[in-house]
Amino acid sequence: MPTDHQREPTHDVDQPFVVHVGSGPVVALALHDGYTVRAEVAELLAIDAEERRREEDPYTAAWTVVGDHRVVAHRSRFEVDLNRPPEGAVYRTPEQSWGLEVWRRAPPAEVVERSMAVHRRFYARMGDLLARLAEEHGRFVVYDLHSYNHRRGGPDAPPDDPEENPQVNLGTGSLDRARWAPLVDRFLADLAAHDFRGRRLDVRENVRFRGGGFAQWAHATFPASACVLAIEWKKTFMDEWAGEPDEAELAEVPRALAATLPGVREELARLGGRG
């Protein structure tokens, strides 16, 4: 298992996302690791680069090493959010963006259209990939990798209540839970049982997040084949205000995710996947 947790390159504005195709039924997806924006978007933004990066999911691109196929988005969610349905993919109001004022002035229609073209390209590409996996394997699993802030009161404020903020939140809100119960339960149990630097992780389901637009789309498009596990990892692996990682903590995250793969593959085969 590689230990290098360096971020996937996120500076290529001309390449909004990358898809590394391999062999097997497991996709690892990092939708919010990127933070670049087009120049025409940048000049309209009210939110600064530091605040933008705090709301992204840094380091998640490196976690995609656990997948047979790796998908990494390079664009900031403040240009276009690939985890939202089309009608909400470009934030228009603070209510859509955690109360943040995103724009100095409303983006013109042609700027929005160019952002939405990225959204359409992404979903067309993912549709092709997942259709291929459904044909080849019958059923497939997507590790939809995210992280979330838990010190929203500020760098010197106490962390948010751990009772409402588990170390790992598994979102399964759009999943046919009855169909996929053995696999979901196995993932939860195996991740919770992993020795994470001498401790056990608090892993719970649908406490803070229930999964986003990508999971909803995949489950609606491939209802008999797709199991998207929306994995939200609390940012205890970094200082979410300074942006600095805890190197040892961060290196253990992909190891913990990898520890769930044998069980997930086993349950996938039992459910009728063809490997």
PyRosetta script that sets phi, psi and omega in degrees:
from pyrosetta import init, pose_from_sequence

init()
pose = pose_from_sequence("MPTDHQREPTHDVDQPFVVHVGSGPVVALALHDGYTVRAEVAELLAIDAEERRREEDPYTAAWTVVGDHRVVAHRSRFEVDLNRPPEGAVYRTPEQSWGLEVWRRAPPAEVVERSMAVHRRFYARMGDLLARLAEEHGRFVVYDLHSYNHRRGGPDAPPDDPEENPQVNLGTGSLDRARWAPLVDRFLADLAAHDFRGRRLDVRENVRFRGGGFAQWAHATFPASACVLAIEWKKTFMDEWAGEPDEAELAEVPRALAATLPGVREELARLGGRG")
pose.set_psi(1, 118.0)
pose.set_omega(1, -179.6)
pose.set_phi(2, -59.1)
pose.set_psi(2, 144.5)
pose.set_omega(2, 177.9)
pose.set_phi(3, -106.0)
pose.set_psi(3, -7.5)
pose.set_omega(3, -179.3)
pose.set_phi(4, -70.5)
pose.set_psi(4, 115.0)
pose.set_omega(4, -176.6)
pose.set_phi(5, -103.8)
pose.set_psi(5, 17.4)
pose.set_omega(5, -179.7)
pose.set_phi(6, -59.6)
pose.set_psi(6, 145.1)
pose.set_omega(6, -174.7)
pose.set_phi(7, -67.6)
pose.set_psi(7, 144.7)
pose.set_omega(7, 168.8)
pose.set_phi(8, -59.0)
pose.set_psi(8, 141.3)
pose.set_omega(8, 178.7)
pose.set_phi(9, -53.9)
pose.set_psi(9, 132.7)
pose.set_omega(9, -176.4)
pose.set_phi(10, -129.1)
pose.set_psi(10, 24.1)
pose.set_omega(10, -173.4)
pose.set_phi(11, -107.8)
pose.set_psi(11, -4.1)
pose.set_omega(11, -175.2)
pose.set_phi(12, -86.4)
pose.set_psi(12, 97.5)
pose.set_omega(12, -177.2)
pose.set_phi(13, -66.1)
pose.set_psi(13, -26.0)
pose.set_omega(13, -177.7)
pose.set_phi(14, -80.9)
pose.set_psi(14, -9.2)
pose.set_omega(14, 179.5)
pose.set_phi(15, -122.4)
pose.set_psi(15, 89.1)
pose.set_omega(15, -172.0)
pose.set_phi(16, -68.9)
pose.set_psi(16, -22.6)
pose.set_omega(16, 175.8)
pose.set_phi(17, -157.2)
pose.set_psi(17, 159.0)
pose.set_omega(17, 177.6)
pose.set_phi(18, -128.7)
pose.set_psi(18, 145.9)
pose.set_omega(18, 177.9)
pose.set_phi(19, -126.9)
pose.set_psi(19, 116.0)
pose.set_omega(19, 176.4)
pose.set_phi(20, -102.2)
pose.set_psi(20, 110.2)
pose.set_omega(20, -175.7)
pose.set_phi(21, -91.4)
pose.set_psi(21, 130.7)
pose.set_omega(21, 177.5)
pose.set_phi(22, -121.8)
pose.set_psi(22, -137.7)
pose.set_omega(22, -179.0)
pose.set_phi(23, -140.5)
pose.set_psi(23, 123.1)
pose.set_omega(23, 179.8)
pose.set_phi(24, 137.9)
pose.set_psi(24, 175.5)
pose.set_omega(24, -173.0)
pose.set_phi(25, -98.4)
pose.set_psi(25, 10.7)
pose.set_omega(25, -175.7)
pose.set_phi(26, -116.6)
pose.set_psi(26, 123.7)
pose.set_omega(26, 175.9)
pose.set_phi(27, -107.2)
pose.set_psi(27, 137.0)
pose.set_omega(27, 171.8)
pose.set_phi(28, -115.2)
pose.set_psi(28, 128.6)
pose.set_omega(28, -167.8)
pose.set_phi(29, -128.9)
pose.set_psi(29, 128.4)
pose.set_omega(29, 175.3)
pose.set_phi(30, -121.0)
pose.set_psi(30, 98.3)
pose.set_omega(30, -174.3)
pose.set_phi(31, -83.8)
pose.set_psi(31, -23.1)
pose.set_omega(31, -170.5)
pose.set_phi(32, -124.0)
pose.set_psi(32, 21.7)
pose.set_omega(32, 176.8)
pose.set_phi(33, -73.6)
pose.set_psi(33, -32.0)
pose.set_omega(33, -174.0)
pose.set_phi(34, -73.5)
pose.set_psi(34, 157.5)
pose.set_omega(34, 178.9)
pose.set_phi(35, -139.6)
pose.set_psi(35, 4.5)
pose.set_omega(35, 179.6)
pose.set_phi(36, -76.3)
pose.set_psi(36, 153.3)
pose.set_omega(36, 173.4)
pose.set_phi(37, -137.1)
pose.set_psi(37, 154.2)
pose.set_omega(37, 175.4)
pose.set_phi(38, -65.7)
pose.set_psi(38, 153.2)
pose.set_omega(38, -178.2)
pose.set_phi(39, -58.6)
pose.set_psi(39, -39.2)
pose.set_omega(39, -178.0)
pose.set_phi(40, -69.1)
pose.set_psi(40, -24.9)
pose.set_omega(40, 174.6)
pose.set_phi(41, -79.4)
pose.set_psi(41, -43.7)
pose.set_omega(41, -176.8)
pose.set_phi(42, -56.8)
pose.set_psi(42, -39.1)
pose.set_omega(42, -176.6)
pose.set_phi(43, -72.2)
pose.set_psi(43, -11.8)
pose.set_omega(43, 179.3)
pose.set_phi(44, -99.8)
pose.set_psi(44, -11.5)
pose.set_omega(44, -172.3)
pose.set_phi(45, -78.0)
pose.set_psi(45, 137.8)
pose.set_omega(45, 171.2)
pose.set_phi(46, -90.6)
pose.set_psi(46, -32.2)
pose.set_omega(46, -178.8)
pose.set_phi(47, -74.1)
pose.set_psi(47, 133.5)
pose.set_omega(47, -176.2)
pose.set_phi(48, -85.4)
pose.set_psi(48, 170.4)
pose.set_omega(48, -173.6)
pose.set_phi(49, -62.3)
pose.set_psi(49, -38.9)
pose.set_omega(49, -179.2)
pose.set_phi(50, -63.6)
pose.set_psi(50, -43.6)
pose.set_omega(50, -179.9)
pose.set_phi(51, -69.2)
pose.set_psi(51, -37.4)
pose.set_omega(51, 176.6)
pose.set_phi(52, -59.7)
pose.set_psi(52, -47.7)
pose.set_omega(52, -176.5)
pose.set_phi(53, -65.5)
pose.set_psi(53, -32.8)
pose.set_omega(53, 178.8)
pose.set_phi(54, -64.1)
pose.set_psi(54, -28.8)
pose.set_omega(54, -178.8)
pose.set_phi(55, -92.1)
pose.set_psi(55, -2.8)
pose.set_omega(55, 175.2)
pose.set_phi(56, -86.8)
pose.set_psi(56, -175.6)
pose.set_omega(56, -179.0)
pose.set_phi(57, -116.7)
pose.set_psi(57, 70.5)
pose.set_omega(57, -175.5)
pose.set_phi(58, -61.6)
pose.set_psi(58, 147.9)
pose.set_omega(58, 176.7)
pose.set_phi(59, 77.9)
pose.set_psi(59, -7.2)
pose.set_omega(59, -178.7)
pose.set_phi(60, -68.6)
pose.set_psi(60, -25.1)
pose.set_omega(60, 177.7)
pose.set_phi(61, -58.5)
pose.set_psi(61, -40.8)
pose.set_omega(61, -179.5)
pose.set_phi(62, -65.1)
pose.set_psi(62, -28.3)
pose.set_omega(62, -179.7)
pose.set_phi(63, -69.3)
pose.set_psi(63, -19.3)
pose.set_omega(63, -178.4)
pose.set_phi(64, -67.2)
pose.set_psi(64, -6.0)
pose.set_omega(64, 175.9)
pose.set_phi(65, -57.3)
pose.set_psi(65, -20.4)
pose.set_omega(65, -177.9)
pose.set_phi(66, -74.8)
pose.set_psi(66, -14.3)
pose.set_omega(66, -174.6)
pose.set_phi(67, -89.2)
pose.set_psi(67, 155.7)
pose.set_omega(67, 168.7)
pose.set_phi(68, -69.2)
pose.set_psi(68, -33.1)
pose.set_omega(68, 176.5)
pose.set_phi(69, -124.5)
pose.set_psi(69, 140.7)
pose.set_omega(69, -176.3)
pose.set_phi(70, -121.3)
pose.set_psi(70, 131.8)
pose.set_omega(70, 178.7)
pose.set_phi(71, -129.6)
pose.set_psi(71, 125.7)
pose.set_omega(71, -177.2)
pose.set_phi(72, -132.6)
pose.set_psi(72, 125.8)
pose.set_omega(72, 174.7)
pose.set_phi(73, -89.8)
pose.set_psi(73, 136.6)
pose.set_omega(73, -178.4)
pose.set_phi(74, -102.2)
pose.set_psi(74, -13.9)
pose.set_omega(74, -176.8)
pose.set_phi(75, -88.5)
pose.set_psi(75, 148.7)
pose.set_omega(75, 175.4)
pose.set_phi(76, -67.3)
pose.set_psi(76, 145.8)
pose.set_omega(76, 174.4)
pose.set_phi(77, -63.8)
pose.set_psi(77, -18.1)
pose.set_omega(77, -179.6)
pose.set_phi(78, -82.8)
pose.set_psi(78, -8.9)
pose.set_omega(78, 167.0)
pose.set_phi(79, -89.8)
pose.set_psi(79, -54.7)
pose.set_omega(79, 175.4)
pose.set_phi(80, -155.0)
pose.set_psi(80, 128.3)
pose.set_omega(80, -176.9)
pose.set_phi(81, -94.9)
pose.set_psi(81, 108.9)
pose.set_omega(81, -177.3)
pose.set_phi(82, -75.3)
pose.set_psi(82, -4.5)
pose.set_omega(82, 176.1)
pose.set_phi(83, -103.0)
pose.set_psi(83, 19.7)
pose.set_omega(83, 175.3)
pose.set_phi(84, -122.1)
pose.set_psi(84, 150.8)
pose.set_omega(84, 172.9)
pose.set_phi(85, -65.6)
pose.set_psi(85, 164.5)
pose.set_omega(85, -174.0)
pose.set_phi(86, -52.1)
pose.set_psi(86, -40.6)
pose.set_omega(86, -175.0)
pose.set_phi(87, -68.2)
pose.set_psi(87, -16.0)
pose.set_omega(87, 179.8)
pose.set_phi(88, -122.6)
pose.set_psi(88, 11.5)
pose.set_omega(88, -173.0)
pose.set_phi(89, -72.9)
pose.set_psi(89, -28.3)
pose.set_omega(89, 172.5)
pose.set_phi(90, -106.6)
pose.set_psi(90, 114.4)
pose.set_omega(90, -177.3)
pose.set_phi(91, -63.3)
pose.set_psi(91, 133.5)
pose.set_omega(91, 179.3)
pose.set_phi(92, -114.4)
pose.set_psi(92, -30.4)
pose.set_omega(92, -175.0)
pose.set_phi(93, -129.7)
pose.set_psi(93, 156.2)
pose.set_omega(93, 177.2)
pose.set_phi(94, -57.3)
pose.set_psi(94, -29.7)
pose.set_omega(94, 179.8)
pose.set_phi(95, -62.5)
pose.set_psi(95, -26.2)
pose.set_omega(95, 178.9)
pose.set_phi(96, -84.3)
pose.set_psi(96, -8.5)
pose.set_omega(96, -172.1)
pose.set_phi(97, -138.3)
pose.set_psi(97, 49.7)
pose.set_omega(97, 172.6)
pose.set_phi(98, 56.7)
pose.set_psi(98, 32.0)
pose.set_omega(98, 178.6)
pose.set_phi(99, 82.2)
pose.set_psi(99, 1.8)
pose.set_omega(99, -177.6)
pose.set_phi(100, -81.0)
pose.set_psi(100, 140.4)
pose.set_omega(100, 171.7)
pose.set_phi(101, -82.8)
pose.set_psi(101, 105.3)
pose.set_omega(101, -174.8)
pose.set_phi(102, -81.8)
pose.set_psi(102, -39.5)
pose.set_omega(102, -168.6)
pose.set_phi(103, -112.6)
pose.set_psi(103, 140.9)
pose.set_omega(103, 169.0)
pose.set_phi(104, -73.6)
pose.set_psi(104, -36.0)
pose.set_omega(104, 171.6)
pose.set_phi(105, -149.7)
pose.set_psi(105, 155.2)
pose.set_omega(105, -174.9)
pose.set_phi(106, -59.2)
pose.set_psi(106, 133.9)
pose.set_omega(106, 179.5)
pose.set_phi(107, -66.8)
pose.set_psi(107, 137.5)
pose.set_omega(107, 177.8)
pose.set_phi(108, -62.1)
pose.set_psi(108, 159.0)
pose.set_omega(108, -176.7)
pose.set_phi(109, -58.1)
pose.set_psi(109, -36.4)
pose.set_omega(109, -177.4)
pose.set_phi(110, -71.2)
pose.set_psi(110, -30.3)
pose.set_omega(110, 175.8)
pose.set_phi(111, -69.5)
pose.set_psi(111, -44.5)
pose.set_omega(111, 177.0)
pose.set_phi(112, -60.4)
pose.set_psi(112, -41.2)
pose.set_omega(112, -178.8)
pose.set_phi(113, -63.1)
pose.set_psi(113, -40.5)
pose.set_omega(113, 178.7)
pose.set_phi(114, -66.8)
pose.set_psi(114, -33.8)
pose.set_omega(114, 174.5)
pose.set_phi(115, -67.4)
pose.set_psi(115, -41.9)
pose.set_omega(115, -179.5)
pose.set_phi(116, -68.2)
pose.set_psi(116, -25.0)
pose.set_omega(116, 175.9)
pose.set_phi(117, -63.5)
pose.set_psi(117, -34.9)
pose.set_omega(117, 175.3)
pose.set_phi(118, -64.2)
pose.set_psi(118, -43.7)
pose.set_omega(118, 178.8)
pose.set_phi(119, -58.8)
pose.set_psi(119, -46.4)
pose.set_omega(119, -179.5)
pose.set_phi(120, -64.6)
pose.set_psi(120, -41.6)
pose.set_omega(120, 178.9)
pose.set_phi(121, -61.8)
pose.set_psi(121, -42.7)
pose.set_omega(121, -178.7)
pose.set_phi(122, -62.0)
pose.set_psi(122, -48.7)
pose.set_omega(122, -176.7)
pose.set_phi(123, -70.6)
pose.set_psi(123, -30.2)
pose.set_omega(123, 173.7)
pose.set_phi(124, -65.6)
pose.set_psi(124, -42.9)
pose.set_omega(124, -179.9)
pose.set_phi(125, -66.8)
pose.set_psi(125, -41.9)
pose.set_omega(125, 179.1)
pose.set_phi(126, -68.6)
pose.set_psi(126, -34.6)
pose.set_omega(126, 175.8)
pose.set_phi(127, -59.9)
pose.set_psi(127, -42.4)
pose.set_omega(127, 178.1)
pose.set_phi(128, -63.9)
pose.set_psi(128, -45.9)
pose.set_omega(128, -177.8)
pose.set_phi(129, -64.1)
pose.set_psi(129, -48.0)
pose.set_omega(129, -175.8)
pose.set_phi(130, -70.4)
pose.set_psi(130, -32.1)
pose.set_omega(130, 175.1)
pose.set_phi(131, -63.1)
pose.set_psi(131, -40.0)
pose.set_omega(131, 177.3)
pose.set_phi(132, -63.5)
pose.set_psi(132, -43.0)
pose.set_omega(132, -180.0)
pose.set_phi(133, -65.8)
pose.set_psi(133, -38.7)
pose.set_omega(133, 177.9)
pose.set_phi(134, -62.0)
pose.set_psi(134, -39.9)
pose.set_omega(134, 179.8)
pose.set_phi(135, -69.9)
pose.set_psi(135, -41.8)
pose.set_omega(135, -175.0)
pose.set_phi(136, -78.2)
pose.set_psi(136, -36.2)
pose.set_omega(136, -170.3)
pose.set_phi(137, -117.8)
pose.set_psi(137, -8.6)
pose.set_omega(137, -177.7)
pose.set_phi(138, 80.4)
pose.set_psi(138, -57.6)
pose.set_omega(138, 177.6)
pose.set_phi(139, -132.6)
pose.set_psi(139, 152.1)
pose.set_omega(139, -179.0)
pose.set_phi(140, -146.3)
pose.set_psi(140, 162.6)
pose.set_omega(140, -178.8)
pose.set_phi(141, -123.1)
pose.set_psi(141, 138.7)
pose.set_omega(141, 173.8)
pose.set_phi(142, -116.0)
pose.set_psi(142, 122.8)
pose.set_omega(142, 169.1)
pose.set_phi(143, -87.1)
pose.set_psi(143, 102.0)
pose.set_omega(143, -177.2)
pose.set_phi(144, -92.9)
pose.set_psi(144, 98.0)
pose.set_omega(144, -162.3)
pose.set_phi(145, -95.5)
pose.set_psi(145, 125.6)
pose.set_omega(145, -179.7)
pose.set_phi(146, -140.2)
pose.set_psi(146, 170.0)
pose.set_omega(146, 170.5)
pose.set_phi(147, -138.1)
pose.set_psi(147, 162.8)
pose.set_omega(147, -177.9)
pose.set_phi(148, -143.0)
pose.set_psi(148, 149.8)
pose.set_omega(148, -179.0)
pose.set_phi(149, -75.4)
pose.set_psi(149, 144.9)
pose.set_omega(149, 179.2)
pose.set_phi(150, -137.8)
pose.set_psi(150, 15.1)
pose.set_omega(150, 175.3)
pose.set_phi(151, -130.4)
pose.set_psi(151, 50.8)
pose.set_omega(151, -173.3)
pose.set_phi(152, -68.5)
pose.set_psi(152, -14.0)
pose.set_omega(152, 177.3)
pose.set_phi(153, -73.6)
pose.set_psi(153, -11.0)
pose.set_omega(153, -179.5)
pose.set_phi(154, 125.5)
pose.set_psi(154, 166.3)
pose.set_omega(154, -175.0)
pose.set_phi(155, -63.7)
pose.set_psi(155, -24.0)
pose.set_omega(155, -178.8)
pose.set_phi(156, -103.7)
pose.set_psi(156, -0.8)
pose.set_omega(156, 179.8)
pose.set_phi(157, -81.7)
pose.set_psi(157, 156.3)
pose.set_omega(157, 176.0)
pose.set_phi(158, -65.7)
pose.set_psi(158, 154.6)
pose.set_omega(158, 177.5)
pose.set_phi(159, -64.4)
pose.set_psi(159, 157.6)
pose.set_omega(159, 177.6)
pose.set_phi(160, -63.2)
pose.set_psi(160, 155.3)
pose.set_omega(160, -175.2)
pose.set_phi(161, -52.6)
pose.set_psi(161, 116.9)
pose.set_omega(161, -179.5)
pose.set_phi(162, -64.1)
pose.set_psi(162, -21.1)
pose.set_omega(162, 176.7)
pose.set_phi(163, -64.2)
pose.set_psi(163, -28.2)
pose.set_omega(163, -179.4)
pose.set_phi(164, -106.9)
pose.set_psi(164, 1.8)
pose.set_omega(164, -176.0)
pose.set_phi(165, -137.7)
pose.set_psi(165, 79.4)
pose.set_omega(165, -179.0)
pose.set_phi(166, -65.4)
pose.set_psi(166, 158.8)
pose.set_omega(166, 177.2)
pose.set_phi(167, -57.4)
pose.set_psi(167, -42.7)
pose.set_omega(167, 176.2)
pose.set_phi(168, -130.5)
pose.set_psi(168, 124.5)
pose.set_omega(168, 175.3)
pose.set_phi(169, -106.0)
pose.set_psi(169, 121.4)
pose.set_omega(169, 176.5)
pose.set_phi(170, -98.1)
pose.set_psi(170, 117.1)
pose.set_omega(170, 179.1)
pose.set_phi(171, -93.9)
pose.set_psi(171, 122.2)
pose.set_omega(171, -179.5)
pose.set_phi(172, -132.6)
pose.set_psi(172, 26.5)
pose.set_omega(172, -171.7)
pose.set_phi(173, -62.4)
pose.set_psi(173, -30.6)
pose.set_omega(173, -179.4)
pose.set_phi(174, -102.4)
pose.set_psi(174, 3.3)
pose.set_omega(174, -178.3)
pose.set_phi(175, -83.4)
pose.set_psi(175, 142.6)
pose.set_omega(175, 170.6)
pose.set_phi(176, -72.1)
pose.set_psi(176, 89.5)
pose.set_omega(176, -170.4)
pose.set_phi(177, -60.9)
pose.set_psi(177, -37.4)
pose.set_omega(177, -178.9)
pose.set_phi(178, -64.3)
pose.set_psi(178, -40.3)
pose.set_omega(178, -179.1)
pose.set_phi(179, -65.1)
pose.set_psi(179, -39.8)
pose.set_omega(179, -170.4)
pose.set_phi(180, -106.5)
pose.set_psi(180, 11.8)
pose.set_omega(180, -173.3)
pose.set_phi(181, -53.4)
pose.set_psi(181, -46.5)
pose.set_omega(181, -177.9)
pose.set_phi(182, -60.2)
pose.set_psi(182, -38.9)
pose.set_omega(182, -179.0)
pose.set_phi(183, -71.7)
pose.set_psi(183, -44.7)
pose.set_omega(183, -179.8)
pose.set_phi(184, -62.3)
pose.set_psi(184, -46.1)
pose.set_omega(184, -179.2)
pose.set_phi(185, -63.8)
pose.set_psi(185, -36.7)
pose.set_omega(185, 178.4)
pose.set_phi(186, -66.8)
pose.set_psi(186, -43.0)
pose.set_omega(186, 178.1)
pose.set_phi(187, -59.4)
pose.set_psi(187, -49.0)
pose.set_omega(187, -179.5)
pose.set_phi(188, -58.9)
pose.set_psi(188, -45.6)
pose.set_omega(188, -177.3)
pose.set_phi(189, -67.3)
pose.set_psi(189, -43.1)
pose.set_omega(189, -177.0)
pose.set_phi(190, -69.9)
pose.set_psi(190, -37.1)
pose.set_omega(190, 178.0)
pose.set_phi(191, -69.0)
pose.set_psi(191, -40.6)
pose.set_omega(191, 178.9)
pose.set_phi(192, -66.4)
pose.set_psi(192, -28.2)
pose.set_omega(192, -178.2)
pose.set_phi(193, -84.8)
pose.set_psi(193, -12.3)
pose.set_omega(193, -177.3)
pose.set_phi(194, -65.0)
pose.set_psi(194, 137.1)
pose.set_omega(194, 176.2)
pose.set_phi(195, -78.2)
pose.set_psi(195, 98.1)
pose.set_omega(195, -176.2)
pose.set_phi(196, -95.9)
pose.set_psi(196, 85.5)
pose.set_omega(196, 179.3)
pose.set_phi(197, 55.7)
pose.set_psi(197, 43.0)
pose.set_omega(197, 175.3)
pose.set_phi(198, 89.4)
pose.set_psi(198, 6.5)
pose.set_omega(198, 178.2)
pose.set_phi(199, -139.4)
pose.set_psi(199, 169.5)
pose.set_omega(199, 177.6)
pose.set_phi(200, -103.8)
pose.set_psi(200, 143.9)
pose.set_omega(200, -179.6)
pose.set_phi(201, -83.4)
pose.set_psi(201, 144.5)
pose.set_omega(201, 171.5)
pose.set_phi(202, -85.0)
pose.set_psi(202, 103.5)
pose.set_omega(202, -175.5)
pose.set_phi(203, -117.0)
pose.set_psi(203, 118.8)
pose.set_omega(203, -179.5)
pose.set_phi(204, -137.5)
pose.set_psi(204, 165.7)
pose.set_omega(204, -171.8)
pose.set_phi(205, -110.7)
pose.set_psi(205, 128.3)
pose.set_omega(205, 170.9)
pose.set_phi(206, 57.2)
pose.set_psi(206, 38.6)
pose.set_omega(206, 177.3)
pose.set_phi(207, -86.3)
pose.set_psi(207, -56.5)
pose.set_omega(207, -179.8)
pose.set_phi(208, -98.9)
pose.set_psi(208, -34.2)
pose.set_omega(208, -172.7)
pose.set_phi(209, -138.6)
pose.set_psi(209, 145.1)
pose.set_omega(209, -179.4)
pose.set_phi(210, -114.0)
pose.set_psi(210, 9.4)
pose.set_omega(210, -176.7)
pose.set_phi(211, 97.5)
pose.set_psi(211, 152.6)
pose.set_omega(211, -172.8)
pose.set_phi(212, -109.9)
pose.set_psi(212, -157.5)
pose.set_omega(212, -173.4)
pose.set_phi(213, -65.5)
pose.set_psi(213, -34.0)
pose.set_omega(213, 178.9)
pose.set_phi(214, -63.9)
pose.set_psi(214, -47.6)
pose.set_omega(214, 179.5)
pose.set_phi(215, -60.2)
pose.set_psi(215, -43.1)
pose.set_omega(215, 179.1)
pose.set_phi(216, -60.1)
pose.set_psi(216, -45.2)
pose.set_omega(216, 179.7)
pose.set_phi(217, -63.4)
pose.set_psi(217, -47.6)
pose.set_omega(217, -177.2)
pose.set_phi(218, -62.8)
pose.set_psi(218, -41.9)
pose.set_omega(218, -179.5)
pose.set_phi(219, -69.0)
pose.set_psi(219, -33.3)
pose.set_omega(219, 177.5)
pose.set_phi(220, -75.4)
pose.set_psi(220, -33.6)
pose.set_omega(220, -176.1)
pose.set_phi(221, -82.0)
pose.set_psi(221, -34.8)
pose.set_omega(221, -178.5)
pose.set_phi(222, -127.6)
pose.set_psi(222, 64.7)
pose.set_omega(222, -170.6)
pose.set_phi(223, -63.6)
pose.set_psi(223, -28.5)
pose.set_omega(223, -178.2)
pose.set_phi(224, -93.8)
pose.set_psi(224, -8.2)
pose.set_omega(224, -170.2)
pose.set_phi(225, -119.7)
pose.set_psi(225, -32.1)
pose.set_omega(225, -167.9)
pose.set_phi(226, -94.3)
pose.set_psi(226, 131.6)
pose.set_omega(226, 169.5)
pose.set_phi(227, -125.2)
pose.set_psi(227, 102.3)
pose.set_omega(227, 178.9)
pose.set_phi(228, -98.0)
pose.set_psi(228, 120.4)
pose.set_omega(228, 176.5)
pose.set_phi(229, -101.0)
pose.set_psi(229, 104.6)
pose.set_omega(229, -179.2)
pose.set_phi(230, -83.0)
pose.set_psi(230, 104.3)
pose.set_omega(230, -171.1)
pose.set_phi(231, -103.2)
pose.set_psi(231, 112.3)
pose.set_omega(231, 178.9)
pose.set_phi(232, -108.1)
pose.set_psi(232, 113.8)
pose.set_omega(232, -177.2)
pose.set_phi(233, -101.6)
pose.set_psi(233, 122.9)
pose.set_omega(233, 178.7)
pose.set_phi(234, -60.9)
pose.set_psi(234, 141.2)
pose.set_omega(234, -172.4)
pose.set_phi(235, -78.6)
pose.set_psi(235, 49.0)
pose.set_omega(235, 172.5)
pose.set_phi(236, -78.6)
pose.set_psi(236, -7.6)
pose.set_omega(236, 178.6)
pose.set_phi(237, -86.8)
pose.set_psi(237, 4.6)
pose.set_omega(237, -178.1)
pose.set_phi(238, -159.3)
pose.set_psi(238, 167.0)
pose.set_omega(238, 168.0)
pose.set_phi(239, -88.5)
pose.set_psi(239, 107.4)
pose.set_omega(239, -171.8)
pose.set_phi(240, -68.7)
pose.set_psi(240, -18.3)
pose.set_omega(240, 178.9)
pose.set_phi(241, -88.7)
pose.set_psi(241, -43.0)
pose.set_omega(241, 179.4)
pose.set_phi(242, -84.2)
pose.set_psi(242, -20.9)
pose.set_omega(242, -179.1)
pose.set_phi(243, 83.3)
pose.set_psi(243, 4.8)
pose.set_omega(243, -176.2)
pose.set_phi(244, -88.7)
pose.set_psi(244, 134.9)
pose.set_omega(244, 179.9)
pose.set_phi(245, -82.5)
pose.set_psi(245, 153.7)
pose.set_omega(245, 164.2)
pose.set_phi(246, -89.5)
pose.set_psi(246, 105.6)
pose.set_omega(246, -168.3)
pose.set_phi(247, -58.0)
pose.set_psi(247, -45.5)
pose.set_omega(247, -177.2)
pose.set_phi(248, -67.9)
pose.set_psi(248, -42.3)
pose.set_omega(248, -179.7)
pose.set_phi(249, -64.5)
pose.set_psi(249, -44.2)
pose.set_omega(249, -177.9)
pose.set_phi(250, -64.5)
pose.set_psi(250, -40.3)
pose.set_omega(250, -179.2)
pose.set_phi(251, -63.4)
pose.set_psi(251, -26.1)
pose.set_omega(251, -177.3)
pose.set_phi(252, -80.1)
pose.set_psi(252, -19.9)
pose.set_omega(252, -175.8)
pose.set_phi(253, -60.6)
pose.set_psi(253, -52.7)
pose.set_omega(253, 179.1)
pose.set_phi(254, -64.1)
pose.set_psi(254, -28.1)
pose.set_omega(254, 175.6)
pose.set_phi(255, -65.3)
pose.set_psi(255, -41.6)
pose.set_omega(255, 178.9)
pose.set_phi(256, -64.7)
pose.set_psi(256, -42.8)
pose.set_omega(256, 177.9)
pose.set_phi(257, -63.4)
pose.set_psi(257, -41.8)
pose.set_omega(257, 179.2)
pose.set_phi(258, -62.5)
pose.set_psi(258, -31.2)
pose.set_omega(258, -179.6)
pose.set_phi(259, -65.6)
pose.set_psi(259, -19.7)
pose.set_omega(259, 178.9)
pose.set_phi(260, -85.4)
pose.set_psi(260, -13.7)
pose.set_omega(260, -171.9)
pose.set_phi(261, -66.9)
pose.set_psi(261, -42.2)
pose.set_omega(261, 179.3)
pose.set_phi(262, -57.1)
pose.set_psi(262, -44.6)
pose.set_omega(262, 179.7)
pose.set_phi(263, -66.6)
pose.set_psi(263, -40.9)
pose.set_omega(263, 178.8)
pose.set_phi(264, -63.1)
pose.set_psi(264, -43.6)
pose.set_omega(264, 178.8)
pose.set_phi(265, -64.4)
pose.set_psi(265, -39.3)
pose.set_omega(265, 179.2)
pose.set_phi(266, -63.8)
pose.set_psi(266, -46.8)
pose.set_omega(266, -180.0)
pose.set_phi(267, -68.0)
pose.set_psi(267, -35.1)
pose.set_omega(267, 176.9)
pose.set_phi(268, -61.1)
pose.set_psi(268, -42.8)
pose.set_omega(268, 177.9)
pose.set_phi(269, -64.6)
pose.set_psi(269, -39.3)
pose.set_omega(269, 179.2)
pose.set_phi(270, -66.0)
pose.set_psi(270, -31.1)
pose.set_omega(270, -179.7)
pose.set_phi(271, -81.2)
pose.set_psi(271, -4.5)
pose.set_omega(271, 176.0)
pose.set_phi(272, 114.8)
pose.set_psi(272, 4.5)
pose.set_omega(272, 174.1)
pose.set_phi(273, -69.3)
pose.set_psi(273, 153.3)
pose.set_omega(273, -174.8)
pose.set_phi(274, -103.6)
pose.set_psi(274, 11.0)
pose.set_omega(274, 175.8)
pose.set_phi(275, 74.6)
pose.dump_pdb("model.pdb")
